[in-house]
Structure formats: C-alpha cells, structure tokens
Amino acid sequence: MSELLAVEQLSVRRSDGHELIHDLSFTLAPGERLGLIGESGSGKSLTALAVLGLLPPGLTAHGSVLLSGTQVVGAPRQRSDRRLDRLRGRAAAVVFQEPLTALDPLMRVGRQVAGPIRRRGLRGAALRSAVLAALEEVALPERVARAYPHEISGGQRQRAAIAMALACEPALLIADEPTTALDVTVQAEVLALLDRLISARDMALMFIGHDLAVVAGVADRLIVLKEGFAVESGRTQDIVREPGHPYTRSLVDSARELEAELDRMAP
C-alpha cells in the first residue's frame, strides 16, 4: 500500500534556532488511523501545521514531508504556495480544537460550509443542496445554515467544522484535539460521528490529543511525544498493554486511575 503521508526527520525551529520538534519520522497509509499523544507543548499541533505547510511566522520546518505525492517540507525554495493551496482540502483537511475561533464569527455557517464545496465546481442550486447535505451528514438541521457561529452550541459548531473539513472529500483528516472544548456527553457524540464518517469514506486519520483513553479509542497506532521528541511509537494495543518509556507509563497509569475512579462513581 502506497503512503499517503511520509514524514522523515522533521524538525521545527524558531528563528533563534531553538528546536521545538526533533527529527520526527513516520508514515501514514490510506485508511490508517494514527494518534499523536502528549502533554501541552509536546509538539503535536506543530506537527500537524508542518504537515499542512501552515507553520506561523517565525517557525521553519526542516527535513521532508511528502503529502499525497507533493513535497510540503524539503521542496525547492521557489515552490509556490498556490500548489499547497490546491493540496489542502483534497489531500488533507483539519478540524481544530476550538470551533468558535476556527469559524468566522461574522459569516453564517452555511456560507462557510459552502466555501470548500465551491472548490468542487458547484454553484447555485447544486451548491445549496450540497451544503444542506453536508450539514445533514453531521446531524445538523437546516436552520444551522442560516445561523452565525455564536447562535449555535459548541457541539453544533464542531459538527459544522467537521462538515467544512470533509467538504472537499480529503484523503486525510487531521483532528487536532477536536473534543477538548466539549462536555463529556457531546464529546462522545462527536467521536462517534468522526468514527462513522471516517469509516464510511475510508479516510486516513491523524488524531491529536492529550487524553490517552480518547486517542487510544480511535487510533490503530500511536506516537507519544514529549518536549518535541517521539519517545515511543507502535500499535495502540501494544503500547497500552506494555508501555516502554516512563512518560508513556505515566500516561497509561493516569488513564487507568481515571477509569477506576469513574467505575467507583458509577451507580
């Protein structure tokens, strides 16, 4: 199976030369589910931004990132950003942690969902029908299309963000802590929705999170990041059963303690 994403010796540096990610390497095949897990500041989100060529000013990526046959990192300097713009959406799309900041507060939800769908060449009635179909796919009623982001709930905003990310039918979905800002009940609903949509479309998934129980529940493979280093990687079941690195063991122990506490609290 050919690789959809190939990351080789990826490093991300600040302008002062300080490295935030150190020689990270991994691959992701079509349909695979990879989890990046670690505490805040471990480099999870920076990895996602580097993969998409979206690092903020002051940060540079080194090494090699090949996404759907296109060199995102390691390409010649004359590379046009327009080429990456065409890649984003179709090859990979992202769902961010906080939809209230990811969505435009001054634009109705339907118009925001229409933006990426329009890239498929749809206009007029066909575009409007596609927007409503996209919202229906993530269990949002038609009225949400006419609402502004602040007029709907956090769970509905995240569903709208998922609809936008899936609008261009990407081969890879990057979910960057997509449920952290939601309460437990809504979190479970959104995770179930993501699982269903990804399975139905046979997409690859890169799921980023700090909660081992959540990430392990959706990912087949894990990369454990600490201070920009990959301290452990492998099949999810193997890492959870026999964590090799002390930091990974602390994540597993914390998850087990929380699970035991919830079991004690259950009626």
C-alpha positions in Angstrom: 0.0 0.0 0.0 1.5 3.4 -1.0 2.0 6.0 1.6 -0.4 8.9 1.8 1.9 10.8 4.1 5.6 10.3 4.7 7.4 12.4 7.3 11.2 12.0 7.6 13.4 13.7 10.1 11.0 16.6 10.6 12.3 19.4 12.8 10.6 22.7 13.6 12.8 25.6 14.7 12.2 29.1 15.9 14.0 32.0 14.3 16.6 31.8 17.2 17.5 28.3 16.2 15.7 26.6 19.2 14.2 23.3 18.1 10.6 22.5 19.1 10.3 19.2 17.2 13.3 16.9 16.8 13.8 14.5 13.9 10.3 13.1 13.8 9.7 10.3 11.3 6.5 8.4 10.5 4.3 7.3 7.6 0.5 7.0 7.2 -1.2 4.9 4.6 -4.6 5.4 3.1 -7.3 4.4 5.6 -4.9 4.2 8.6 -5.5 5.9 11.9 -2.6 7.4 13.7 -2.7 9.1 17.1 -0.3 11.8 18.3 -0.4 12.0 22.1 1.4 14.1 24.6 1.1 17.0 27.1 0.7 20.6 26.1 3.8 21.9 24.3 4.9 18.4 23.2 4.8 19.4 19.5 1.5 17.6 18.5 -0.2 20.6 16.9 3.1 21.9 15.4 3.5 18.6 13.6 0.0 19.0 12.1 0.7 22.5 11.0 4.1 21.5 9.4 2.4 18.6 7.5 0.0 21.1 6.0 2.6 23.8 5.4 0.9 26.2 7.8 3.5 27.0 10.3 3.2 30.6 11.7 5.8 33.2 11.0 9.0 32.7 13.0 8.9 29.0 12.7 10.6 26.9 9.9 10.3 23.2 9.1 13.3 21.1 8.1 13.5 17.5 6.9 11.0 16.1 4.5 7.2 15.9 4.4 5.6 14.3 1.4 1.8 14.5 1.3 -0.1 12.8 -1.5 2.9 12.9 -3.7 3.6 16.6 -3.1 6.7 17.8 -1.2 5.4 20.1 1.6 8.7 20.3 3.5 12.0 19.9 1.8 10.9 21.3 -1.6 12.9 23.9 -3.5 12.5 27.4 -2.3 10.8 28.5 -5.4 7.8 26.3 -4.5 4.6 28.2 -5.0 2.2 28.4 -2.0 -0.6 28.1 -4.6 0.4 24.5 -5.2 -0.1 23.8 -1.5 -3.4 25.6 -1.5 -4.7 23.2 -4.1 -3.4 20.3 -2.0 -5.2 21.4 1.2 -8.7 20.2 1.3 -8.4 17.4 -1.2 -5.3 15.7 0.2 -5.7 16.7 3.8 -8.1 18.8 5.9 -8.0 19.7 9.6 -10.5 20.1 12.4 -9.2 22.4 15.1 -9.8 22.2 18.9 -11.9 25.3 19.3 -14.5 25.9 16.5 -15.6 29.2 17.9 -12.2 30.6 16.9 -11.8 28.4 13.8 -15.1 29.7 12.3 -15.6 33.2 11.1 -17.9 34.9 13.6 -19.3 37.3 11.0 -20.3 34.7 8.5 -23.3 32.4 8.5 -22.5 28.7 8.9 -24.0 27.7 5.6 -21.8 30.2 3.7 -18.7 28.9 5.5 -19.5 25.3 4.6 -20.2 26.4 1.0 -16.6 27.8 0.7 -14.8 24.5 0.4 -17.7 22.8 -1.5 -17.4 25.6 -4.1 -13.9 24.3 -4.9 -15.6 21.2 -6.4 -17.1 23.5 -9.1 -20.7 23.6 -7.7 -22.8 26.7 -8.0 -26.3 27.9 -7.5 -29.0 25.3 -6.5 -26.4 22.5 -6.7 -24.2 24.3 -4.2 -27.1 25.0 -1.8 -28.2 21.3 -1.9 -24.6 20.2 -1.3 -24.4 22.5 1.8 -27.6 21.1 3.3 -26.4 17.6 2.5 -23.1 18.3 4.3 -24.9 19.6 7.3 -27.3 16.6 7.3 -24.3 14.2 7.2 -23.0 15.6 10.5 -26.6 15.6 12.0 -27.2 19.3 11.8 -30.6 20.7 11.0 -31.2 23.0 8.0 -31.7 26.1 10.2 -28.0 25.9 11.2 -27.1 27.0 7.7 -28.7 30.4 8.4 -27.1 30.8 11.9 -24.0 32.6 13.0 -21.4 30.5 15.0 -22.3 32.3 18.3 -26.0 31.3 17.8 -25.4 27.6 18.0 -24.0 25.3 20.7 -20.3 24.2 21.0 -21.2 20.7 19.8 -23.0 22.1 16.8 -20.1 24.4 15.9 -17.7 21.4 16.0 -20.0 19.5 13.7 -20.1 22.4 11.3 -16.3 22.5 11.4 -16.2 18.8 10.6 -18.6 19.4 7.7 -16.3 22.0 6.3 -13.2 19.7 6.7 -15.0 16.9 4.9 -16.5 19.1 2.1 -13.6 18.5 -0.3 -13.5 14.8 0.5 -10.0 14.7 1.8 -7.9 11.5 1.8 -6.5 12.5 5.3 -8.4 14.2 8.1 -6.3 15.8 10.8 -8.3 16.1 14.1 -6.4 18.4 16.5 -8.0 17.8 19.9 -11.5 18.2 18.4 -13.4 17.3 21.6 -11.3 19.1 24.3 -13.6 22.1 24.5 -16.8 19.9 24.7 -18.5 18.3 27.7 -18.3 14.6 28.1 -21.6 13.7 26.6 -21.1 15.9 23.5 -17.5 14.7 23.3 -18.7 11.1 22.9 -21.2 12.1 20.2 -18.6 13.9 18.2 -16.1 11.0 18.5 -18.8 8.5 17.3 -19.6 10.9 14.4 -16.0 11.1 13.4 -15.6 7.3 13.6 -18.6 6.8 11.4 -17.7 9.3 8.8 -14.1 8.2 8.5 -15.1 4.6 8.2 -17.7 5.4 5.6 -15.3 7.4 3.5 -12.3 5.1 4.1 -10.2 8.2 5.0 -6.9 8.2 6.9 -6.9 9.9 10.3 -4.3 11.7 12.3 -5.9 12.2 15.7 -4.1 14.6 18.1 -4.8 14.6 21.9 -3.5 14.6 25.4 -6.1 12.1 26.8 -4.8 8.5 26.2 -8.2 7.0 26.7 -9.7 9.2 23.9 -6.8 8.8 21.5 -6.4 5.1 22.0 -10.1 4.7 21.3 -9.8 6.0 17.8 -6.2 5.3 16.7 -4.6 2.0 15.5 -1.1 3.3 16.0 0.3 5.8 18.5 3.3 8.2 18.6 4.0 9.5 22.1 5.6 13.0 22.0 7.4 14.7 24.9 9.1 18.0 24.5 9.3 17.6 20.8 10.7 14.1 20.8 9.0 10.9 19.8 9.7 8.8 22.9 7.6 5.8 21.8 5.6 4.6 18.8 3.8 1.4 17.8 0.4 -0.3 17.7 -2.0 1.1 20.2 -2.8 -2.1 21.9 0.9 -2.9 22.4 1.7 0.5 23.9 -1.3 0.4 26.2 -0.5 -3.1 27.3 3.2 -2.7 27.7 4.4 0.9 27.7 8.1 1.1 27.3 9.0 4.7 28.2 8.5 6.1 31.7 6.4 9.0 30.3 4.2 6.6 28.4 3.8 4.5 31.5 2.7 7.7 33.4 0.0 8.3 30.7 -1.2 4.7 30.9 -1.3 4.7 34.7 -3.2 8.0 34.8 -5.8 6.7 32.3 -6.3 3.6 34.3 -6.6 5.5 37.6 -9.3 7.8 36.0 -11.1 4.8 34.6 -11.1 3.1 38.1 -12.4 6.3 39.7 -15.2 6.6 37.2 -16.1 3.0 37.8 -16.3 3.6 41.6 -18.6 6.7 41.0 -20.9 4.8 38.6 -24.3 4.0 40.2 
